[in-house]
């Protein structure tokens, strides 16, 4: 059983009951036509009896058993072991009382056949490209583990001089040019960090490199941060980060069926037309990278390029040569999403979606099996309420995605297949990926979800059992007066919901020192030693996730605050104008102000029996008004005019990304187009809010 054994102190005054209903919990339409809150249990507790029962359900011991089951074998997407985890998740959801569905797609996925990287001059060295078994971690010896490789690298053979390019960002290549060093016709050697790895491949290719090696420097996630695994949580010298190297500027999902679900019989692109990398790519451990880096000559690396290895870092002068030989196996492979549904009793066509991906590069104890473990605890918690006769007011869908590691494929294909329904029915999508790697809670969300999420986090205890998740988060930044939600870019399964479907999204986790990312050592043993020894952190994440879904399902009004969103957009618009004083931002500032005025009027108007349906529909569709149908300028991956992944960050969000990318290139036509897209979206949102107020809004 969980250690959650008491309730938080009551915070509600009698005069605030109606307001509390609007902030998220269990309301019903009052006879007088307004919205009132139901009692939340005895003695004015801030939790209802059902909520208290929900929060006692997540079990650390059961979470331990689930994670052990999920990490028993490596389960790369499209393998029999991956299918076995799909069946396990499906069956556990069904036991909890969910209606379950296994959804298959046929997608294009690579696996490695053979890989060889060797330095041929000035001395000879053959890279091991392996992660040896560790006596302290028996799982690390599994023959089922996929070899270290770069997903989406082509097959190929190349031999060329090596140039060290730091993190491989455009600014790094500009520095090399000033040093008189070119990568054209050479192999770029980059270190992980600062951006999504696919950016490194795309930029290297554009700069004329003929191959790319990417290694993990100990300064970033190895011994410079602390003890390395198995003695500590950080990356060991022979630990390799696998990963996807697709460009973020390409359409997400299956590369051969952009914009269409990858079902049998669907027309497919030829692989050569899919925008995949064209140069050989291979990740290295820092043990394998060290002899290459140590042999480089040429100019000294700039100070901020120097990593943690005990060498003098040089950028290379042509003396060090490396040969790369890769043979990849590209095939159409079946992947499996699992969807579990609790139909809503009052609003079955309004969906609260919770999701986590299930596939892993190897075991994925943190990424993503900790999230899948939490998802199953959420399912079981709702199952306990079902046994007591409860039924959600809105439909709750639990989603276990496949092939996320290859580029958000399972979730994107499902969004593409269900796009019209999602735009009409989805209230929000609540994502957890790497749920637990430590004890520091954090969350990112669109502003409409901020208020209800903070309310929930104040009522859900963290792993200590003595403070809330909110207080855990708040304690991490004592200089701030309020918790700061992260901005959503990409890198996890919320991206297609936000960028393609226009659904309000949240992503959360409990984070810590985590240096075994995408390696064979992201294992059950690592988790029980470092990530969550007593598995109370898994239970805590499940508590917060379940309670947020519960309140979003049970409240009579859709708990998305459009005024919070409008005010944040106006603040961001003012920030952009200050950052670029020569930018003509007058139309943007006016549109942002008009949206705030419309949202203020909307949020101060009461919900009534006569208006609730229309106003709820607008709340859940508000996010969609912020999409531009043609996509951002020169982008295929992003449609959201406010929040989108940065072109050169990949994972990280960039506010008004279309405008900022155009400004970085001083492209007047794209600047004008991007600004027009933002203004049009904000005006569309304002008109919709005004239309609901006057009764003239489109259905």
C-alpha positions in Angstrom: 0.0 0.0 0.0 1.0 3.6 -0.6 2.2 5.8 2.3 -0.4 8.4 1.5 -2.4 8.1 4.7 -3.6 11.6 5.5 -5.3 14.5 3.8 -3.9 17.9 3.3 -5.5 20.7 5.4 -8.7 22.2 4.2 -8.2 25.5 2.3 -11.7 26.3 1.2 -13.9 28.9 2.7 -17.6 28.6 2.4 -17.7 31.7 0.2 -15.2 30.1 -2.2 -17.0 26.8 -2.9 -18.3 28.0 -6.3 -14.9 29.3 -7.3 -13.3 25.9 -6.3 -15.6 24.2 -8.7 -14.4 26.4 -11.5 -10.8 25.5 -10.6 -11.3 21.8 -11.0 -13.4 19.6 -9.0 -16.4 17.5 -9.1 -19.0 20.2 -9.9 -22.6 19.7 -11.0 -25.1 22.1 -12.5 -27.0 23.8 -9.7 -30.8 24.1 -9.8 -30.5 27.8 -10.1 -28.6 27.5 -13.4 -25.1 28.3 -12.2 -22.2 26.0 -11.5 -21.7 24.8 -7.9 -19.2 22.5 -6.3 -20.2 19.2 -4.7 -19.0 18.6 -1.1 -15.4 17.2 -1.1 -15.9 15.0 1.9 -16.3 15.5 5.6 -14.8 18.3 7.8 -14.3 20.7 4.8 -11.4 18.6 3.5 -10.0 19.9 0.2 -10.4 16.3 -1.1 -13.6 14.5 -1.8 -14.0 10.9 -0.6 -13.4 9.7 -4.1 -10.3 11.7 -4.5 -8.9 10.5 -1.2 -9.6 6.9 -2.3 -7.9 7.6 -5.7 -4.8 8.9 -4.0 -4.4 5.9 -1.7 -4.3 3.5 -4.6 -0.9 3.9 -6.2 1.4 1.3 -4.6 5.2 1.5 -4.5 5.5 -2.3 -4.3 3.1 -2.8 -7.2 5.1 -0.2 -9.2 8.3 -2.2 -8.5 6.7 -5.3 -9.8 5.4 -3.5 -13.0 8.8 -2.0 -13.7 10.5 -5.4 -13.3 8.0 -6.9 -15.7 8.5 -4.1 -18.3 12.3 -4.2 -18.1 12.7 -8.0 -18.1 13.9 -7.9 -21.7 15.0 -5.2 -24.2 12.0 -4.1 -26.2 12.9 -2.1 -29.2 9.9 -1.0 -31.3 8.6 -3.6 -33.7 10.2 -6.6 -32.0 8.4 -9.6 -30.4 9.5 -8.3 -27.0 7.9 -5.0 -27.7 4.7 -6.8 -28.7 4.8 -8.7 -25.4 4.9 -5.4 -23.5 1.9 -4.2 -25.5 -0.1 -7.3 -24.5 0.9 -6.8 -20.8 -0.2 -3.2 -20.8 -3.4 -4.1 -22.6 -4.2 -6.9 -20.1 -3.5 -4.7 -17.1 -5.7 -2.0 -18.3 -8.5 -4.5 -19.0 -8.2 -5.9 -15.5 -8.7 -2.4 -14.2 -11.9 -2.1 -16.1 -10.9 -0.2 -19.2 -12.1 -1.0 -22.7 -8.9 -1.8 -24.6 -7.8 -1.7 -28.1 -4.5 -2.8 -29.8 -3.9 -0.4 -32.8 -1.4 -1.6 -35.4 0.6 0.5 -37.9 3.1 -0.6 -40.6 6.0 1.8 -40.4 9.5 2.1 -41.9 12.2 1.4 -39.2 15.9 0.7 -39.4 18.1 -1.6 -37.4 21.8 -2.2 -37.6 23.4 -5.2 -39.4 27.0 -4.2 -38.9 29.0 -1.2 -37.8 32.7 -0.5 -38.0 34.5 2.7 -37.0 38.3 2.8 -37.0 41.0 5.4 -36.9 43.5 4.8 -39.7 45.9 7.7 -39.1 48.1 8.9 -37.4 47.7 5.6 -35.5 45.3 2.7 -35.8 42.4 2.2 -33.4 39.2 0.2 -33.8 36.3 1.5 -31.8 34.6 -1.2 -29.7 31.0 0.2 -30.3 29.8 -2.0 -27.5 28.5 -1.7 -23.9 30.1 -4.6 -21.9 28.2 -6.6 -19.3 28.5 -5.4 -15.7 28.7 -7.9 -12.8 26.6 -5.6 -10.8 23.8 -5.4 -13.4 23.0 -8.9 -14.8 20.5 -7.4 -17.3 23.4 -5.7 -19.2 24.4 -9.0 -20.6 21.3 -9.6 -22.7 22.0 -10.7 -26.3 18.6 -9.1 -27.2 20.0 -5.6 -26.7 20.2 -3.7 -30.1 23.8 -2.8 -30.8 24.8 0.9 -30.5 23.6 2.7 -33.6 22.2 5.9 -35.0 18.6 5.4 -36.1 18.0 6.7 -39.7 21.6 6.7 -40.6 22.0 5.2 -44.1 24.3 2.4 -44.9 27.6 3.6 -46.3 31.4 3.5 -46.2 33.6 6.6 -45.9 37.1 7.4 -44.9 38.1 11.1 -44.3 39.9 13.5 -41.9 38.1 14.3 -38.7 37.1 17.7 -37.4 35.9 18.3 -33.9 32.8 20.5 -34.1 31.8 20.9 -30.4 28.0 20.5 -30.1 27.6 20.7 -33.9 25.4 23.8 -34.0 25.5 26.4 -36.7 27.4 28.8 -34.4 30.1 26.1 -33.9 30.7 25.8 -37.6 30.9 29.6 -37.9 33.7 29.5 -35.3 35.5 26.9 -37.3 35.3 29.0 -40.4 36.9 31.9 -38.5 39.7 29.4 -37.4 40.1 28.5 -41.1 38.8 25.0 -40.7 36.2 23.5 -43.0 34.3 20.2 -42.6 33.5 19.9 -46.3 34.6 16.4 -47.3 35.5 15.5 -43.7 33.9 13.5 -40.8 32.5 15.7 -38.1 33.0 14.6 -34.5 30.4 16.2 -32.2 29.5 15.8 -28.6 26.0 15.2 -27.3 24.2 18.1 -25.7 22.7 21.5 -26.3 20.3 20.3 -28.9 18.5 17.3 -30.3 20.9 14.9 -32.0 19.1 15.2 -35.4 20.1 18.8 -35.5 23.7 17.8 -35.4 23.2 15.4 -38.4 21.2 18.0 -40.4 23.7 20.8 -39.9 26.8 18.5 -40.5 25.2 17.3 -43.8 24.4 20.9 -44.9 28.0 22.0 -44.2 29.3 19.3 -46.5 30.5 16.7 -44.0 30.7 13.1 -45.4 30.1 11.4 -42.0 29.2 12.1 -38.4 30.4 10.7 -35.1 28.7 11.7 -31.9 30.1 11.0 -28.5 29.1 11.6 -24.9 31.6 13.8 -23.2 32.1 13.2 -19.4 31.8 16.9 -18.8 28.1 16.7 -19.8 26.8 13.5 -18.2 29.8 11.5 -17.1 32.3 11.5 -14.2 32.6 15.3 -14.2 29.0 15.3 -12.8 29.6 12.6 -10.2 30.3 8.9 -9.8 29.7 6.8 -13.0 27.6 3.7 -13.2 27.6 1.2 -11.5 29.1 3.2 -8.6 26.9 6.2 -9.3 24.1 7.4 -11.7 26.3 9.0 -14.3 27.5 7.8 -17.7 30.4 5.4 -17.7 33.3 5.5 -20.2 31.8 2.7 -22.3 28.2 3.8 -22.2 26.6 4.9 -25.5 23.6 7.0 -26.3 21.5 5.5 -29.0 18.8 7.7 -30.7 17.0 9.1 -33.7 18.7 11.4 -36.1 15.8 12.5 -38.2 15.6 16.2 -38.9 12.9 18.0 -36.8 12.1 20.1 -39.8 10.7 17.0 -41.6 7.2 15.8 -41.0 6.8 13.8 -37.8 5.8 10.1 -37.6 6.4 7.4 -40.2 8.7 9.0 -42.8 7.0 7.3 -45.7 3.4 8.4 -44.9 3.6 12.0 -43.9 0.1 13.3 -43.0 -1.5 9.9 -43.3 -1.8 7.0 -40.9 0.6 4.2 -41.8 -2.0 1.5 -42.4 -1.7 -1.3 -44.9 -2.5 -0.1 -48.4 -1.8 3.6 -47.7 0.4 5.2 -50.5 4.0 5.6 -49.4 6.9 7.8 -50.4 10.1 6.2 -51.8 12.7 6.3 -49.0 15.0 8.6 -51.1 12.2 11.2 -51.1 11.6 11.1 -47.3 14.2 13.6 -46.2 16.2 11.1 -44.2 20.0 11.6 -43.4 22.3 10.9 -46.3 25.6 10.7 -44.5 26.7 7.7 -42.2 26.3 8.4 -38.5 27.5 6.5 -35.5 27.4 7.2 -31.7 30.4 6.6 -29.6 31.3 6.2 -25.9 33.9 8.6 -24.6 36.2 5.6 -24.3 36.1 5.2 -28.1 36.1 8.9 -28.8 39.2 9.6 -26.6 41.9 8.2 -29.0 40.4 10.1 -31.9 40.2 13.4 -30.0 43.6 12.9 -28.5 45.2 12.6 -31.9 43.7 15.8 -33.4 46.0 18.7 -34.0 45.3 22.0 -35.7 44.0 25.0 -33.7 43.2 24.7 -30.0 39.5 24.3 -29.4 37.8 27.4 -27.9 37.6 27.5 -24.2 33.9 26.6 -24.1 34.5 23.6 -26.4 36.7 21.9 -23.9 35.1 18.8 -22.3 36.0 16.7 -19.4 38.6 14.3 -20.9 42.2 14.6 -19.7 43.5 15.9 -23.0 44.1 19.1 -24.9 41.2 19.6 -27.2 42.0 20.5 -30.8 39.7 21.0 -33.7 41.9 19.0 -36.2 44.3 19.8 -38.9 43.8 16.9 -41.3 46.2 14.4 -39.7 43.6 12.2 -38.1 41.6 10.0 -40.4 38.7 7.7 -39.6 36.9 5.0 -41.6 33.2 4.4 -41.1 31.4 1.4 -42.5 27.7 0.8 -41.7 25.2 -1.7 -43.0 21.6 -0.9 -42.0 18.5 -3.0 -42.3 15.5 -0.9 -43.3 12.1 -2.6 -43.4 8.4 -2.1 -42.9 7.7 -3.3 -39.4 4.5 -3.6 -37.3 4.2 -1.4 -34.2 1.4 -1.5 -31.5 -0.3 1.3 -29.6 -2.6 0.3 -26.7 -5.6 2.5 -26.0 -7.7 2.0 -22.9 -11.0 3.9 -22.5 -13.4 4.6 -19.7 -16.5 6.1 -21.4 -17.9 9.2 -19.8 -21.3 9.1 -18.3 -22.3 12.7 -18.9 -19.9 13.9 -21.6 -18.7 10.8 -23.5 -17.6 12.9 -26.4 -15.2 15.0 -24.4 -11.9 13.2 -23.9 -9.2 13.4 -21.2 -6.2 11.7 -22.7 -3.2 10.4 -20.7 -0.2 9.0 -22.6 3.3 7.5 -22.3 5.4 5.6 -24.9 6.3 2.0 -24.2 9.2 1.2 -26.6 12.8 1.5 -25.5 16.2 1.5 -27.1 17.1 -1.3 -24.7 15.4 -1.7 -21.2 14.4 1.9 -20.7 13.8 1.7 -16.9 13.6 5.4 -16.8 12.9 6.2 -20.5 10.0 5.2 -20.8 9.2 2.3 -18.5 8.9 4.4 -15.4 6.2 6.3 -17.2 4.4 3.1 -18.3 4.6 1.9 -14.7 3.0 5.2 -13.5 0.3 4.8 -16.3 -0.6 1.4 -15.0 -0.9 2.7 -11.5 -3.3 5.4 -12.8 -5.3 2.6 -14.5 -5.5 0.6 -11.3 -6.4 3.7 -9.2 -9.4 4.4 -11.5 -10.2 0.7 -11.4 -10.6 0.9 -7.6 -13.1 3.7 -8.1 -15.0 1.7 -10.7 -15.4 -1.1 -8.2 -17.2 1.4 -5.9 -19.7 2.3 -8.6 -18.0 5.5 -9.9 -18.1 6.4 -13.6 -16.2 9.4 -15.1 -18.3 12.3 -16.4 -15.9 12.7 -19.3 -14.3 9.9 -21.2 -10.7 9.0 -20.0 -8.3 7.5 -22.4 -5.0 5.9 -21.4 -2.6 5.6 -24.4 0.5 3.5 -24.6 2.5 4.6 -27.7 5.0 2.6 -29.7 8.1 3.7 -31.7 8.4 7.0 -30.0 12.1 6.6 -29.9 12.3 6.5 -33.6 10.6 9.9 -33.9 7.2 10.0 -32.1 5.8 7.5 -34.6 3.1 5.6 -32.8 1.5 8.8 -31.3 1.7 10.7 -34.6 0.1 7.9 -36.6 -2.7 7.7 -34.1 -3.2 11.5 -34.2 -3.2 11.5 -38.0 -5.8 8.7 -38.0 -8.1 10.4 -35.4 -7.4 14.0 -36.2 -11.0 15.1 -36.9 -12.2 13.5 -33.6 -9.4 14.9 -31.6 -10.1 18.5 -32.8 -13.7 18.1 -31.9 -13.5 16.0 -28.7 -10.1 16.3 -26.9 -10.0 18.4 -23.8 -6.3 17.9 -23.1 -3.5 15.5 -23.4 -1.4 14.7 -20.3 2.0 13.2 -21.1 4.5 11.4 -18.9 7.6 10.0 -20.6 10.7 9.4 -18.4 8.5 9.7 -15.3 11.2 9.0 -12.6 14.9 9.6 -12.6 15.1 11.3 -9.2 13.0 13.3 -6.7 12.7 16.8 -8.3 9.2 17.3 -9.7 8.8 19.5 -12.8 6.1 20.2 -15.4 5.6 21.9 -18.7 2.2 22.9 -20.0 0.3 25.4 -22.1 -1.0 28.3 -20.0 -4.6 27.2 -20.0 -3.6 24.2 -17.9 -1.6 26.1 -15.3 -4.3 26.9 -12.8 -5.9 23.5 -12.5 -2.5 21.7 -12.5 -1.2 23.9 -9.6 -4.4 23.2 -7.7 -4.0 19.5 -8.1 -0.3 19.5 -7.3 -1.0 21.2 -4.0 -3.3 18.3 -3.1 -1.0 15.4 -4.1 1.8 14.3 -1.9 5.3 13.7 -3.2 7.4 10.7 -2.4 8.2 11.9 1.1 4.6 11.7 2.2 5.0 15.0 4.1 4.8 17.7 1.4 2.9 18.2 -1.8 4.3 17.8 -5.3 3.7 21.6 -5.6 6.0 22.3 -2.6 8.5 19.9 -4.0 8.6 21.8 -7.2 8.5 25.2 -5.5 11.5 24.3 -3.3 13.7 23.9 -6.4 13.8 27.6 -7.1 13.7 29.6 -3.9 14.2 32.9 -5.8 10.8 32.5 -7.6 7.5 33.6 -6.1 5.7 30.9 -8.1 6.5 27.6 -9.9 7.5 28.1 -13.5 6.0 25.8 -16.0 8.3 24.8 -18.8 7.4 25.5 -22.4 6.5 22.6 -24.7 8.7 22.0 -27.7 9.1 18.4 -28.9 10.9 15.2 -28.0 7.9 13.4 -26.6 4.4 12.3 -27.5 2.6 15.5 -26.7 4.1 17.1 -29.8 1.7 15.7 -32.4 -1.3 16.6 -30.1 -0.1 20.2 -29.8 1.3 20.8 -33.3 -1.1 18.8 -35.4 -4.3 18.5 -33.5 -4.2 21.8 -31.4 -4.9 20.0 -28.1 -3.9 21.6 -24.8 -1.0 19.6 -23.4 1.0 19.0 -20.3 4.2 17.0 -19.6 5.6 16.1 -16.2 8.3 14.1 -14.5 10.3 13.6 -11.3 13.9 14.2 -12.3 17.4 13.7 -11.0 20.9 12.7 -11.8 20.5 10.5 -14.9 23.5 9.6 -17.1 22.5 6.3 -18.6 20.0 7.8 -21.0 19.4 5.6 -24.1 21.9 3.0 -23.0 21.8 -0.7 -22.0 22.4 0.5 -18.4 19.1 2.3 -18.2 18.0 -0.8 -16.4 15.9 -2.0 -13.4 19.2 -2.2 -11.4 20.0 1.4 -12.1 16.4 2.4 -11.0 16.5 0.5 -7.7 20.0 1.8 -6.9 19.6 5.5 -7.9 16.4 6.5 -9.5 13.8 5.3 -7.0 15.0 2.7 -4.5 11.7 2.4 -2.7 9.5 3.2 -5.7 7.6 5.9 -3.8 8.4 8.4 -6.6 6.6 6.3 -9.1 3.6 6.3 -6.8 3.8 10.0 -6.4 3.8 10.7 -10.1 0.8 8.4 -10.5 -1.1 10.3 -7.7 -0.6 13.6 -9.4 -1.4 12.3 -12.8 -4.5 10.5 -11.7 -5.9 13.4 -9.6 -5.4 15.8 -12.5 -7.3 13.5 -14.9 -10.0 13.0 -12.3 -10.7 16.7 -11.8 -10.6 17.4 -15.4 -13.1 14.6 -16.0 -15.4 15.5 -13.1 -15.7 19.3 -13.3 -18.9 20.5 -15.0 -16.9 23.2 -16.8 -13.8 22.3 -18.9 -10.9 23.4 -16.7 -8.9 25.3 -19.3 -8.3 28.9 -18.5 -8.2 31.0 -21.6 -7.5 34.2 -19.8 -4.2 32.8 -18.3 -3.3 31.8 -21.9 -4.2 35.2 -23.4 -2.2 37.1 -20.7 0.8 35.0 -21.3 0.6 35.5 -25.1 0.4 39.2 -24.5 3.5 39.1 -22.2 5.4 37.1 -24.8 4.4 39.5 -27.6 5.8 42.4 -25.6 8.9 40.4 -24.9 9.5 39.8 -28.6 9.0 43.5 -29.4 11.6 44.5 -26.8 14.0 41.8 -28.1 13.8 43.0 -31.7 13.2 46.8 -31.5 13.4 47.2 -35.3 10.6 44.6 -35.8 7.2 46.0 -36.8 5.2 44.4 -34.0 2.3 46.8 -33.8 -0.2 44.4 -35.3 1.0 41.6 -33.0 0.7 43.7 -29.9 -2.7 44.9 -30.9 -3.9 41.4 -31.6 -2.5 40.1 -28.3 -4.2 42.9 -26.4 -7.5 42.3 -28.1 -7.3 38.6 -27.2 -6.7 39.4 -23.6 -9.7 41.8 -23.5 -11.9 39.1 -25.1 -10.6 36.5 -22.7 -11.2 38.7 -19.7 -14.8 39.2 -20.7 -15.2 35.5 -21.4 -13.8 34.4 -18.1 -15.9 36.9 -16.1 -19.1 35.7 -17.6 -20.7 32.9 -15.6 -21.4 29.5 -17.0 -25.1 28.6 -17.0 -27.1 25.7 -18.1 -27.9 27.5 -21.4 -24.2 28.5 -22.2 -22.1 25.7 -20.6 -22.0 23.4 -23.7 -20.9 26.1 -26.1 -18.4 27.7 -23.7 -16.9 24.3 -22.9 -16.5 23.5 -26.6 -14.7 26.8 -27.1 -12.4 26.1 -24.1 -11.3 22.7 -25.4 -10.9 24.0 -29.0 -9.1 27.2 -28.0 -5.6 25.6 -28.6 -6.6 24.8 -32.2 -7.1 28.5 -33.0 -3.3 28.9 -32.4 -2.4 26.6 -35.3 -1.6 27.9 -38.8 -2.8 25.3 -41.4 0.1 25.7 -43.7 2.8 25.3 -41.0 5.5 27.7 -40.0 7.7 29.2 -42.7 10.1 26.5 -44.1 8.9 24.0 -41.5 7.0 20.7 -41.8 7.1 19.8 -38.1 5.3 22.7 -36.5 2.0 24.6 -36.9 1.6 26.2 -33.5 2.3 29.9 -33.9 3.1 30.5 -30.2 4.9 27.3 -29.0 7.0 25.1 -31.3 10.3 23.2 -31.2 13.2 25.5 -32.1 14.9 24.7 -35.5 18.3 24.4 -33.8 17.3 23.1 -30.5 14.9 20.4 -31.6 13.6 19.4 -28.2 13.5 22.9 -26.6 10.5 25.1 -27.2 10.9 28.5 -29.0 8.2 31.1 -28.5 7.0 32.5 -31.9 9.4 30.1 -33.5 8.4 31.0 -37.1 9.2 34.6 -36.6 12.4 34.0 -34.7 13.8 31.6 -37.3 13.0 34.1 -40.0 14.6 36.9 -38.0 17.7 34.8 -37.4 18.1 34.5 -41.2 17.0 38.2 -41.8 14.5 36.9 -44.4 12.1 39.7 -44.8 9.4 37.7 -46.7 9.4 35.0 -44.0 9.3 37.5 -41.2 6.3 39.1 -42.7 4.6 35.7 -43.3 5.3 34.5 -39.8 4.1 37.7 -38.2 0.9 37.5 -40.3 0.3 33.9 -39.2 0.6 34.9 -35.5 -1.7 37.9 -35.9 -4.3 35.9 -37.8 -4.3 33.1 -35.2 -4.7 35.5 -32.3 -7.5 37.4 -34.1 -9.3 34.1 -34.9 -9.1 33.2 -31.2 -10.4 36.6 -30.1 -13.3 36.4 -32.6 -14.3 33.0 -31.3 -14.4 34.2 -27.7 -16.4 37.2 -28.7 -18.8 35.0 -30.7 -19.6 32.7 -27.8 -20.4 35.8 -25.7 -22.8 37.1 -28.4 -24.1 33.7 -29.4 -22.7 34.0 -32.9 -19.8 31.6 -32.6 -19.5 29.0 -35.3 -20.2 25.5 -34.0 
